[in-house]
Amino acid sequence: MCFHQKYRTQDGSCNNLQHPKWGASATAFERLLKPAYKDGFNLPRGSTNDNQHPLPLARLVSTTVMRSETMTLENQFTKMLMQWGQLLTHDVVRTVAAISNSRFSDGKRCSEVCTEDPPCFSILIPENDPFAQGKRCMPLMRSSPVCGSGEAFLLINSVLPREQMNHLTSYIDASNVYGSTEHESQQLRDLTSKGFLRKGDAAPGSGKPFMPFAMSPPTVCQNNRDNTSIPCFLSGDIRANEHLGLTAMHTIWFREHNRIAAKLLELNPKWNSNTIYHEARKIVGAQMQHITYSHWLPKILGVAGMRRLGEYKGYDPNTNAGISNSFATAAFRFGHTMIDPVVYRFNKTFGVIPEGHLPLQKAFFSPFRIVREGGIDPILRGLFGRPGKMRVSTEQLSPVLTEQLFATTRAVNLDLASLSIQRGRDHGIPPYKDYRVFCNLTSAQDFEDLRNEIKNPEIREKLKKLYGITENIDLFPALMNEDLVPGTRLGATLLCLLVIEFQKLRDGDRFWYENPGVFTPAQLTQIRQASLARVLCDNADDITEIQPDVFQIADFPHGFVSCSDIPYIDLRLWQQCYEGMTLILQLMCPTIVFIYHR
């Protein structure tokens, strides 16, 4: 049973009082369209299809239309545009993995066999693959199904198509900082303090803390050269150590919680630990929502997309904010095409640090580079001080991502594009053609019908040779190869799918920061002052100059301002006024959050 609780639950349950599981962690993804399985309910579409045009191997699709040696730099936006997208993704989506990485039939590890025996769903490598280096396949396990789904019940003549689960809360609630279950949140909190998150070692120079280290399960993070073990950092999302840019951003927001908590405690010494924690968590989540919808999305969706998104009109209890399977598995992976193969690291004057820039493959699971090679500031400057990778329909994923993904931590290198294509088939994602119809585009009976959205005739011809018929085209590669709608960073179908999802995430969230009653009007005015530039200024080790909009390219030093000139949230608006206080102190509390009469 749900009550009108003051704060979000850790697992997202009871956000919607009539539908307590909407948007909660460990619940099924939503569907925009009915799933498409080979047998109608469980088996993935794949290379063994019975029709006359079998699906091409996912790896062949990757090497044909997804791999690109060339890269065009952005003319407007920094690398932070991509990095915020990844941080946001890890706040709303993480598919529950298979319960085992070994075949159920004989216990052999999926990484050692090249079969589709459950739960293995290996990505086969074509014999003539020029980059295979003798490998026959890449390992992949099917995502865990919702209990009872993917089964046919003959006695009752019923079929429950296979559905997959989201481990995270669907809401933009900073679950990547706090976790998506009560158990995760308890691991992250410092229960000996008043509302703070656990701290790790102090960063050299600034003394600001790193996140604590994760001591179990066994770490996949690299060791540094002198063999001194540096484990993975512990955060609200287990992917925080995937690469240095993401780790730096997690560190910033962990520190932001503790900074706000310290200020709230100073202003309200009578508040207990839970009040401090949840009020700080509420402000952090609100900042993430505001930055996403006011600063990041307009650059992704453009004027046309923001017009379709529309203004916020209040909470709608009939809107399910649950993440759709197609968004999780294909649409919101568009950021993969924006990843630069170099991690830039700059000092305060934007010269290269002594350790130099890094090829991306050396930045995977390597927290030691933060601890031993200058902290988070050089990485952050590389994100807001460099142009990002432009989304171009003929320039998709860097070879680092298609040939060397996680090369330092795995026996077999992975291919990010192949993984996304194969995962879409695992999840029963319908073909691209069906989503075009859903989004009121042409139905694409033949490949020439794609010409308005995929203008390049060479790409259309490659898709024809790969798939044979338009009914076969996988959603992910088609979305990535669409030409951009002018003024956006998205193709037409992708724009449609993102607008739908971000409407749901906003309108179906009872705790949305603009929903009347979540904050007082004066507090909301302060939240609207929030910016990623301010968060970086407050929580980096020693960043004192920055451009006001860190997503926008700016020249150093002319386009930069002092951090003291960046607007900030005045937390005095969260000071609680008590009966009996002097008039002077009451004047400092113009917005009364709670009044105690006892």
C-alpha positions in Angstrom: 0.0 0.0 0.0 1.3 3.5 -0.9 1.0 6.6 1.1 1.7 10.3 0.3 5.3 10.0 1.4 7.3 13.2 1.5 10.3 11.9 -0.4 11.0 9.4 -3.2 11.5 5.8 -2.3 14.9 4.5 -3.1 13.5 2.0 -5.6 11.0 4.3 -7.2 7.9 2.5 -6.0 4.8 4.4 -5.0 5.7 7.4 -7.1 2.4 6.7 -8.8 -0.1 6.0 -6.0 -2.5 4.2 -8.2 0.2 2.1 -9.9 2.9 1.6 -7.3 5.3 -0.3 -9.6 5.3 2.2 -12.5 8.9 3.3 -12.9 10.1 1.2 -10.0 13.4 -0.7 -10.2 13.3 -4.4 -11.1 10.2 -4.1 -13.2 9.6 -4.8 -16.9 10.4 -2.4 -19.6 7.4 -0.9 -21.3 6.7 -1.5 -25.0 5.7 1.0 -27.7 5.1 -1.9 -30.1 4.4 -5.6 -29.6 7.7 -7.6 -29.3 9.0 -9.4 -32.4 10.3 -12.9 -31.7 11.0 -15.6 -34.2 8.4 -17.9 -32.6 6.2 -15.0 -31.4 7.2 -15.1 -27.7 10.8 -16.1 -27.0 13.3 -16.9 -29.7 15.3 -14.0 -31.1 15.1 -13.1 -34.7 18.5 -14.0 -36.2 20.6 -15.6 -38.8 18.6 -18.8 -38.6 15.4 -17.2 -39.6 13.2 -19.3 -41.8 12.3 -16.7 -44.4 14.1 -16.3 -47.7 16.0 -13.3 -46.3 17.7 -14.3 -43.1 19.0 -11.6 -40.9 22.7 -10.7 -41.4 25.2 -11.4 -38.6 25.2 -8.5 -36.1 29.0 -8.3 -36.5 28.6 -8.0 -40.3 26.2 -5.1 -39.9 28.7 -3.4 -37.6 31.6 -3.6 -39.9 29.5 -2.6 -42.9 27.5 0.4 -41.7 28.6 1.2 -38.2 32.5 1.2 -38.1 34.2 4.5 -39.1 37.8 5.5 -39.3 37.0 9.2 -39.8 35.6 11.7 -37.3 34.2 15.2 -37.8 34.4 17.6 -34.8 31.4 19.5 -33.5 31.1 23.2 -34.5 28.9 24.1 -31.5 29.1 21.6 -28.6 31.7 20.2 -26.4 32.5 16.6 -25.4 30.4 17.2 -22.3 27.3 16.8 -24.5 28.1 13.1 -24.9 29.2 12.7 -21.3 26.0 14.1 -19.8 24.1 11.7 -22.1 25.9 8.7 -20.7 25.5 9.9 -17.1 21.8 10.4 -17.7 21.5 7.0 -19.3 22.9 5.4 -16.2 20.3 7.2 -14.1 17.4 5.6 -16.0 18.5 2.3 -17.7 20.3 -0.8 -16.8 19.0 -4.1 -18.1 19.0 -7.0 -15.6 21.7 -9.4 -16.9 21.4 -13.1 -17.3 21.5 -15.2 -14.0 24.4 -17.2 -15.4 27.2 -16.8 -17.9 27.4 -20.5 -18.5 25.2 -22.8 -20.7 22.3 -24.3 -18.8 22.8 -27.6 -20.8 26.3 -28.4 -19.8 27.8 -25.6 -17.7 30.3 -24.4 -20.3 31.0 -20.7 -20.1 29.3 -18.6 -22.9 32.7 -17.0 -23.5 34.2 -20.3 -24.4 31.5 -21.5 -26.8 29.9 -20.0 -29.9 26.3 -21.2 -29.6 22.8 -19.9 -28.9 22.1 -22.4 -26.2 20.5 -20.5 -23.3 21.5 -18.2 -21.8 24.3 -17.9 -24.4 23.5 -15.7 -27.5 26.9 -15.5 -29.0 27.8 -12.9 -31.6 29.2 -14.9 -34.5 32.1 -13.4 -36.5 32.1 -13.8 -40.2 35.0 -15.9 -41.6 36.3 -13.1 -43.7 36.1 -10.5 -40.9 39.3 -8.4 -41.4 39.5 -7.5 -37.7 38.6 -10.9 -36.2 42.2 -12.0 -35.4 41.1 -15.7 -35.4 38.1 -15.3 -33.1 34.9 -17.2 -33.9 32.5 -15.2 -31.8 32.1 -12.6 -29.1 30.2 -13.8 -25.9 26.8 -12.4 -25.1 24.2 -13.7 -22.6 20.5 -13.1 -23.0 19.0 -10.6 -20.6 17.1 -12.1 -17.7 13.4 -12.4 -18.5 10.5 -11.3 -16.3 9.4 -14.4 -14.4 7.0 -16.4 -16.5 7.5 -14.4 -19.7 8.8 -16.0 -22.8 6.7 -19.1 -22.3 3.8 -20.8 -24.0 1.1 -22.3 -21.7 -0.5 -25.0 -23.8 -3.1 -26.0 -21.3 -4.6 -22.6 -21.1 -3.7 -21.7 -24.7 -1.8 -18.6 -23.6 1.5 -17.0 -24.5 3.5 -14.5 -22.5 6.1 -12.9 -24.7 9.5 -12.6 -23.2 10.0 -9.3 -21.4 13.2 -7.8 -19.9 13.7 -5.8 -16.7 15.1 -2.5 -15.7 17.3 -2.7 -12.6 17.1 1.0 -12.1 14.3 3.4 -11.3 13.1 4.9 -14.5 12.8 8.4 -13.1 15.5 11.0 -13.4 16.2 10.9 -9.6 20.1 10.6 -9.4 19.9 6.9 -8.7 23.3 6.7 -10.3 24.5 8.6 -7.1 22.2 6.9 -4.6 21.4 3.5 -5.9 18.0 2.0 -7.0 17.3 -0.1 -4.0 17.2 0.4 -0.2 20.1 -2.0 0.1 22.3 -0.1 -2.3 21.5 3.2 -0.6 22.5 1.8 2.8 25.9 0.7 1.3 26.5 4.2 0.1 25.4 6.2 3.1 27.7 7.1 6.0 25.4 6.0 8.8 27.7 7.5 11.4 27.1 11.0 10.1 24.2 13.3 9.6 23.0 12.6 6.0 26.3 12.2 4.2 27.5 9.7 1.6 30.5 7.6 2.5 33.8 9.2 1.6 37.0 7.7 0.2 40.5 8.9 0.3 41.3 12.6 -0.1 42.4 13.8 -3.5 46.0 15.1 -3.5 46.1 18.9 -3.5 42.5 19.8 -2.8 41.8 17.4 0.0 38.3 16.8 -1.4 37.3 13.2 -1.1 37.1 10.5 -3.8 34.2 8.1 -3.7 34.9 5.0 -1.5 36.4 2.0 -3.1 34.3 -1.1 -3.8 35.9 -4.0 -2.1 33.6 -6.7 -3.5 32.8 -8.4 -5.9 36.3 -8.9 -7.3 37.3 -5.7 -9.1 37.7 -5.5 -12.9 39.6 -2.3 -12.6 43.2 -2.1 -13.8 46.2 -1.7 -11.6 48.8 1.0 -12.2 52.3 0.4 -13.3 53.9 0.0 -9.9 51.4 -2.8 -9.2 49.7 -0.9 -6.4 46.2 -2.1 -6.4 43.5 0.6 -7.0 40.1 -1.0 -6.9 36.9 0.3 -8.6 35.1 3.2 -7.0 31.8 2.5 -5.3 28.8 4.5 -6.6 25.1 4.2 -7.1 25.6 2.5 -10.5 28.1 -0.3 -11.0 29.2 1.2 -14.4 30.8 4.3 -12.8 34.3 3.0 -13.6 33.7 2.2 -17.3 35.9 5.1 -18.4 37.5 8.1 -16.9 35.0 10.8 -18.0 32.1 8.9 -16.4 34.1 8.3 -13.2 35.0 12.0 -13.0 31.3 13.0 -13.3 30.2 10.5 -10.7 32.8 12.0 -8.4 31.4 15.5 -9.0 27.9 14.5 -8.1 28.9 12.4 -5.0 30.7 15.5 -3.7 27.7 17.7 -4.6 25.5 15.7 -2.3 27.9 16.0 0.6 28.4 19.8 -0.1 24.6 20.4 0.0 24.2 18.1 3.1 26.9 20.0 5.0 25.2 23.4 4.2 21.7 22.1 5.1 23.1 20.8 8.4 24.7 24.2 9.1 21.4 25.9 8.4 19.3 23.3 10.2 21.2 21.8 13.1 18.1 20.2 14.5 17.4 18.2 11.4 18.0 14.5 11.8 20.2 12.3 9.5 17.3 11.1 7.3 16.0 14.7 6.7 19.5 16.0 5.7 20.0 13.0 3.4 16.7 13.1 1.7 16.6 16.9 1.3 20.1 16.9 -0.2 19.1 14.0 -2.5 16.0 15.9 -3.5 18.0 18.9 -4.5 20.6 16.9 -6.4 17.9 15.1 -8.4 16.1 18.4 -9.2 19.4 19.8 -10.5 19.9 16.8 -12.8 16.3 17.2 -14.1 16.8 20.9 -14.7 20.1 20.6 -16.4 18.7 17.8 -18.6 15.6 19.6 -19.8 16.8 23.2 -19.8 20.4 22.9 -20.9 21.0 19.5 -22.5 17.9 18.4 -24.3 17.5 21.7 -26.3 20.8 21.0 -27.9 19.9 17.4 -28.8 16.2 17.9 -29.8 16.6 21.4 -31.3 13.8 23.9 -31.6 11.6 21.5 -33.5 12.0 18.7 -31.0 11.5 21.0 -28.0 8.3 22.3 -29.5 7.1 18.7 -29.8 8.2 18.0 -26.3 6.1 20.9 -25.1 5.9 22.9 -21.9 5.4 21.2 -18.6 1.7 21.2 -17.7 1.8 19.3 -14.4 1.9 15.8 -13.1 -0.3 13.3 -15.0 -1.0 10.2 -12.9 -2.2 8.4 -16.1 1.3 8.6 -17.6 3.6 5.6 -17.0 7.2 6.9 -16.7 8.6 3.4 -17.2 11.4 3.2 -19.8 10.4 1.6 -23.1 12.4 -1.4 -24.3 13.2 0.3 -27.6 14.5 3.4 -25.9 16.8 1.3 -23.6 18.0 -1.1 -26.3 18.3 1.2 -29.3 17.2 4.8 -29.3 19.1 6.1 -26.3 22.3 4.4 -27.4 22.7 7.2 -30.0 25.4 8.6 -27.8 27.7 5.8 -28.9 28.2 7.7 -32.2 29.4 10.8 -30.3 32.3 9.1 -28.5 35.7 10.5 -29.2 38.5 7.9 -29.3 40.8 10.2 -27.2 40.5 11.3 -23.6 41.9 14.8 -23.4 43.5 15.9 -20.1 44.3 19.6 -19.6 45.9 21.7 -16.8 44.6 25.1 -15.6 45.8 26.9 -18.7 44.7 24.2 -21.0 48.1 22.8 -21.7 48.5 19.0 -21.8 49.3 17.5 -18.4 52.6 15.7 -18.1 51.0 12.2 -18.4 49.5 13.3 -21.7 46.2 12.6 -23.4 44.9 9.0 -23.4 43.6 6.7 -26.2 40.2 5.7 -25.1 41.1 2.0 -24.7 43.5 2.9 -21.9 40.8 4.8 -20.1 38.4 1.8 -19.5 38.1 0.7 -15.8 41.2 2.6 -14.8 40.5 4.6 -11.6 44.2 4.5 -10.8 44.7 7.2 -13.5 42.5 9.5 -11.4 44.2 8.8 -8.1 47.8 8.8 -9.5 47.6 11.1 -12.6 46.2 14.4 -11.4 42.7 13.8 -10.2 39.5 14.6 -12.0 40.1 18.2 -13.1 42.3 17.4 -16.2 39.6 15.0 -17.4 36.8 17.5 -16.8 38.6 20.2 -18.6 39.0 17.8 -21.5 35.2 17.4 -21.5 34.2 21.1 -21.5 37.3 22.4 -23.2 37.2 20.3 -26.4 34.7 20.1 -29.3 32.8 16.8 -29.3 32.4 14.3 -32.0 29.8 15.4 -34.5 26.9 13.0 -35.3 27.4 12.4 -39.0 25.4 9.7 -40.8 28.5 8.3 -42.6 30.7 8.4 -39.4 29.4 6.1 -36.7 31.5 4.3 -34.1 35.3 4.6 -33.7 37.3 1.4 -34.3 38.2 1.6 -30.6 34.5 0.8 -29.8 34.1 -1.8 -32.6 37.5 -3.6 -32.1 38.9 -2.8 -28.7 36.0 -2.3 -26.3 37.1 -3.2 -22.8 40.3 -4.7 -24.3 42.2 -4.4 -21.0 39.7 -6.3 -18.9 38.6 -9.1 -21.1 40.1 -12.1 -22.9 38.0 -11.2 -26.0 37.7 -7.7 -27.3 34.1 -6.6 -27.7 32.2 -4.6 -30.4 29.8 -2.0 -29.0 27.7 -1.8 -32.2 27.4 -5.6 -32.5 26.3 -5.8 -28.9 23.6 -3.3 -29.4 22.3 -5.0 -32.5 22.3 -8.5 -30.9 20.8 -7.1 -27.8 17.9 -5.7 -29.8 17.2 -9.1 -31.3 17.5 -10.7 -27.8 14.8 -8.2 -26.5 12.5 -8.8 -29.4 12.7 -5.2 -30.7 10.6 -4.9 -33.9 12.3 -3.8 -37.1 13.0 -0.2 -38.0 10.1 -0.2 -40.5 7.5 -0.7 -37.8 8.8 2.3 -35.8 8.7 4.5 -38.9 5.0 3.7 -39.2 4.6 4.3 -35.4 6.2 7.8 -35.9 4.0 8.6 -38.9 6.8 8.4 -41.5 6.5 6.4 -44.7 6.2 2.6 -44.3 9.3 1.9 -46.5 8.1 -0.9 -48.7 11.5 -0.8 -50.5 14.9 0.7 -49.8 14.2 3.8 -52.0 11.4 4.7 -49.5 14.2 5.4 -47.0 15.6 8.2 -49.1 14.0 11.0 -47.1 15.5 9.8 -43.8 18.7 8.1 -45.1 19.7 10.3 -48.0 23.1 8.6 -48.8 22.5 6.1 -51.6 25.6 4.1 -50.6 24.2 3.5 -47.1 20.8 2.5 -48.5 22.6 0.1 -50.9 24.6 -1.4 -48.1 21.5 -1.9 -46.0 19.8 -3.6 -49.0 22.7 -6.0 -49.4 22.7 -6.8 -45.7 19.0 -7.2 -45.1 17.4 -8.0 -48.4 14.0 -6.6 -47.4 13.1 -3.5 -45.4 11.1 -5.7 -43.0 14.4 -7.1 -41.7 16.3 -3.9 -40.8 17.3 -3.7 -37.2 16.2 -0.6 -35.3 19.6 0.4 -33.8 21.8 0.7 -37.0 19.0 2.3 -39.0 18.4 5.0 -36.3 22.1 5.7 -36.2 22.3 6.0 -40.0 19.4 8.5 -40.4 20.3 12.0 -41.5 19.9 14.6 -38.9 16.8 16.8 -38.8 18.2 20.3 -39.3 18.9 22.0 -35.9 19.0 18.7 -34.0 21.4 15.9 -33.3 18.9 13.2 -34.3 17.2 11.6 -37.3 13.5 11.8 -37.8 12.6 8.4 -36.2 15.1 8.8 -33.4 13.7 12.3 -32.6 10.2 10.9 -32.4 11.2 8.1 -29.9 13.2 10.5 -27.7 10.4 13.1 -27.5 8.0 10.4 -26.4 10.3 9.0 -23.7 11.3 12.4 -22.3 7.6 13.5 -22.1 6.8 10.4 -20.1 9.8 10.8 -17.8 8.7 14.4 -17.0 4.9 14.2 -17.0 4.7 10.8 -15.2 6.9 11.8 -12.2 5.0 12.9 -9.2 8.2 14.3 -7.7 9.2 16.3 -10.8 10.9 19.4 -9.6 8.4 21.8 -11.2 5.3 20.0 -9.9 3.6 22.4 -7.5 4.3 21.4 -3.9 7.6 19.6 -4.5 9.5 22.8 -3.8 8.2 26.1 -2.6 8.0 28.8 -5.3 11.1 30.5 -3.8 13.0 27.3 -3.7 12.0 26.5 -7.3 13.4 29.8 -8.4 16.7 28.8 -6.9 16.7 25.3 -8.5 16.3 27.1 -11.8 19.6 28.8 -11.2 21.3 25.4 -11.4 23.9 24.7 -14.1 26.5 22.0 -14.7 29.1 24.8 -14.7 28.2 25.7 -11.1 28.3 22.0 -10.0 31.8 21.7 -11.5 33.0 24.9 -9.9 31.8 23.8 -6.5 33.1 20.2 -6.6 36.1 20.0 -8.8 39.5 20.1 -7.2 40.6 23.4 -8.5 38.5 24.7 -11.4 38.2 28.4 -11.0 37.3 29.5 -14.6 34.7 28.0 -16.9 32.3 28.8 -19.6 28.7 29.5 -18.3 27.3 26.7 -20.5 29.8 23.8 -20.4 27.9 22.1 -23.3 28.8 25.0 -25.6 32.2 25.4 -27.2 34.1 28.4 -25.8 37.7 29.6 -26.3 40.0 29.8 -23.3 40.4 32.4 -21.8 38.1 34.7 -23.7 34.9 32.7 -23.5 35.5 31.7 -19.8 34.3 33.5 -16.7 35.3 33.3 -13.0 33.4 30.7 -11.1 32.3 33.5 -8.8 30.3 34.9 -11.7 28.3 31.6 -12.2 24.8 31.8 -10.5 24.4 29.4 -7.6 21.5 27.9 -5.6 21.0 29.9 -2.3 20.4 27.1 0.2 19.2 29.6 2.8 15.8 29.1 1.2 15.8 25.6 2.9 16.4 27.0 6.3 13.7 25.9 8.7 12.2 28.7 10.8 11.3 27.9 14.4 8.7 29.6 16.6 10.4 31.9 19.0 13.3 32.9 16.7 14.3 36.6 16.6 12.8 38.8 13.9 16.2 39.1 12.2 16.6 35.4 11.8 13.0 35.0 10.6 13.8 37.5 7.9 16.4 35.2 6.7 13.8 32.5 6.3 11.2 34.1 4.0 9.9 30.7 2.9 8.8 28.6 5.8 9.3 25.0 5.0 8.0 23.6 8.3 6.8 25.4 11.4 7.0 23.7 14.8 4.2 24.8 17.2 5.3 22.4 20.0 
